């Protein structure tokens, strides 16, 4: 496996994590490790659309760019960390420690950035 795929797989093994994926800004899956009930292409497409429309709203509102998003639902959370040309998406259950997930996501994002520069 590549270093990027290894990093995504390591995130999936953390407590409360149901899956993780690295997607391009235009909605393609670069690497993923997801539970069976999730489809990488669906997560990539929805995340891409969500980020595109949210960034447009923030720009038009004069707020600036966001680098991290947290979506909270009844049965879980999704943490999205924006990288340069991609985003790291982590799907969590409702009991997951969000602070711990953020810390792990930032470390994973750094590893992905380093691996992207090398390859």
C-alpha positions as a Markdown table, in Angstrom:
| # | Residue | x | y | z |
|---|---|---|---|---|
| 1 | Unk | 0.0 | 0.0 | 0.0 |
| 2 | Unk | 1.0 | 3.6 | -0.5 |
| 3 | Unk | 1.8 | 5.9 | 2.4 |
| 4 | Unk | -1.5 | 7.8 | 1.7 |
| 5 | Unk | -3.6 | 4.6 | 1.7 |
| 6 | Unk | -1.8 | 3.5 | 4.9 |
| 7 | Unk | -2.6 | 6.8 | 6.6 |
| 8 | Unk | -6.3 | 6.5 | 5.6 |
| 9 | Unk | -6.4 | 2.9 | 6.8 |
| 10 | Unk | -4.8 | 3.9 | 10.2 |
| 11 | Unk | -7.5 | 6.5 | 10.7 |
| 12 | Unk | -10.3 | 3.9 | 10.1 |
| 13 | Unk | -8.8 | 1.7 | 12.9 |
| 14 | Unk | -9.3 | 4.4 | 15.5 |
| 15 | Unk | -12.1 | 4.1 | 18.1 |
| 16 | Unk | -15.4 | 5.5 | 16.8 |
| 17 | Unk | -14.2 | 5.9 | 13.2 |
| 18 | Unk | -16.5 | 4.3 | 10.6 |
| 19 | Unk | -14.3 | 5.2 | 7.7 |
| 20 | Unk | -11.9 | 7.6 | 6.1 |
| 21 | Unk | -11.2 | 8.8 | 2.6 |
| 22 | Unk | -9.0 | 11.2 | 0.7 |
| 23 | Unk | -10.9 | 12.8 | -2.1 |
| 24 | Unk | -10.0 | 15.3 | -4.8 |
| 25 | Unk | -11.8 | 18.6 | -4.9 |
| 26 | Unk | -13.7 | 17.5 | -8.0 |
| 27 | Unk | -15.0 | 14.4 | -6.2 |
| 28 | Unk | -12.7 | 11.5 | -7.1 |
| 29 | Unk | -11.6 | 9.0 | -4.5 |
| 30 | Unk | -7.8 | 8.9 | -4.0 |
| 31 | Unk | -7.7 | 6.5 | -1.1 |
| 32 | Unk | -10.4 | 5.1 | 1.2 |
| 33 | Unk | -11.0 | 2.7 | 4.0 |
| 34 | Unk | -14.7 | 2.6 | 4.8 |
| 35 | Unk | -17.2 | 0.3 | 6.5 |
| 36 | Unk | -19.3 | -1.8 | 4.1 |
| 37 | Unk | -22.3 | 0.4 | 4.3 |
| 38 | Unk | -20.5 | 3.4 | 2.9 |
| 39 | Unk | -19.6 | 3.9 | -0.8 |
| 40 | Unk | -16.5 | 5.9 | -1.5 |
| 41 | Unk | -17.9 | 7.5 | -4.7 |
| 42 | Unk | -21.0 | 8.7 | -2.9 |
| 43 | Unk | -19.0 | 10.2 | 0.0 |
| 44 | Unk | -16.7 | 11.8 | -2.5 |
| 45 | Unk | -19.4 | 13.3 | -4.6 |
| 46 | Unk | -21.4 | 14.6 | -1.7 |
| 47 | Unk | -18.3 | 16.1 | 0.0 |
| 48 | Unk | -17.2 | 17.7 | -3.2 |
| 49 | Unk | -20.5 | 19.4 | -3.7 |
| 50 | Unk | -20.8 | 20.4 | -0.1 |
| 51 | Unk | -17.4 | 22.0 | 0.0 |
| 52 | Unk | -17.8 | 23.8 | -3.4 |
| 53 | Unk | -21.1 | 25.4 | -2.3 |
| 54 | Unk | -20.0 | 26.2 | 1.2 |
| 55 | Unk | -16.8 | 27.8 | -0.1 |
| 56 | Unk | -18.8 | 29.9 | -2.5 |
| 57 | Unk | -21.1 | 31.1 | 0.2 |
| 58 | Unk | -18.2 | 31.9 | 2.5 |
| 59 | Unk | -16.4 | 33.8 | -0.2 |
| 60 | Unk | -19.6 | 35.8 | -1.2 |
| 61 | Unk | -20.2 | 36.6 | 2.4 |
| 62 | Unk | -16.6 | 37.9 | 2.8 |
| 63 | Unk | -15.8 | 35.4 | 5.5 |
| 64 | Unk | -12.9 | 33.7 | 3.7 |
| 65 | Unk | -11.9 | 30.1 | 3.3 |
| 66 | Unk | -12.6 | 27.3 | 5.8 |
| 67 | Unk | -10.1 | 24.6 | 6.3 |
| 68 | Unk | -12.1 | 22.2 | 8.5 |
| 69 | Unk | -15.7 | 21.3 | 8.7 |
| 70 | Unk | -17.7 | 19.2 | 11.2 |
| 71 | Unk | -21.1 | 17.9 | 10.3 |
| 72 | Unk | -23.2 | 16.5 | 13.2 |
| 73 | Unk | -26.1 | 14.3 | 12.7 |
| 74 | Unk | -28.3 | 12.1 | 15.0 |
| 75 | Unk | -26.2 | 9.0 | 14.5 |
| 76 | Unk | -22.8 | 10.3 | 13.8 |
| 77 | Unk | -20.4 | 13.1 | 12.7 |
| 78 | Unk | -18.3 | 13.8 | 9.7 |
| 79 | Unk | -15.0 | 15.6 | 10.0 |
| 80 | Unk | -13.6 | 17.1 | 6.8 |
| 81 | Unk | -10.1 | 18.6 | 6.6 |
| 82 | Unk | -9.3 | 20.6 | 3.5 |
| 83 | Unk | -5.9 | 20.1 | 1.9 |
| 84 | Unk | -4.6 | 21.9 | -1.2 |
| 85 | Unk | -6.3 | 19.9 | -4.0 |
| 86 | Unk | -8.1 | 17.3 | -1.9 |
| 87 | Unk | -9.9 | 16.8 | 1.4 |
| 88 | Unk | -9.6 | 14.2 | 4.1 |
| 89 | Unk | -13.0 | 12.9 | 5.2 |
| 90 | Unk | -13.5 | 11.0 | 8.4 |
| 91 | Unk | -16.9 | 9.4 | 9.3 |
| 92 | Unk | -17.4 | 9.0 | 13.0 |
| 93 | Unk | -20.1 | 7.4 | 15.1 |
| 94 | Unk | -22.1 | 9.5 | 17.5 |
| 95 | Unk | -20.0 | 8.5 | 20.5 |
| 96 | Unk | -16.6 | 9.4 | 19.0 |
| 97 | Unk | -14.4 | 11.9 | 20.7 |
| 98 | Unk | -14.4 | 14.9 | 18.3 |
| 99 | Unk | -11.3 | 16.6 | 19.9 |
| 100 | Unk | -9.3 | 13.3 | 19.5 |
| 101 | Unk | -10.5 | 12.9 | 16.0 |
| 102 | Unk | -9.5 | 16.5 | 15.1 |
| 103 | Unk | -6.0 | 15.9 | 16.5 |
| 104 | Unk | -5.6 | 12.6 | 14.6 |
| 105 | Unk | -7.0 | 14.2 | 11.4 |
| 106 | Unk | -4.4 | 17.0 | 11.6 |
| 107 | Unk | -1.6 | 14.5 | 12.0 |
| 108 | Unk | -2.9 | 12.4 | 9.1 |
| 109 | Unk | -3.2 | 15.5 | 7.0 |
| 110 | Unk | 0.4 | 16.4 | 7.6 |
| 111 | Unk | 1.5 | 12.8 | 6.7 |
| 112 | Unk | -0.6 | 13.0 | 3.5 |
| 113 | Unk | 1.0 | 16.4 | 2.6 |
| 114 | Unk | 4.5 | 15.0 | 3.0 |
| 115 | Unk | 3.7 | 11.9 | 1.0 |
| 116 | Unk | 2.1 | 14.0 | -1.8 |
| 117 | Unk | 5.3 | 16.1 | -2.1 |
| 118 | Unk | 7.5 | 13.0 | -2.3 |
| 119 | Unk | 5.5 | 11.1 | -4.9 |
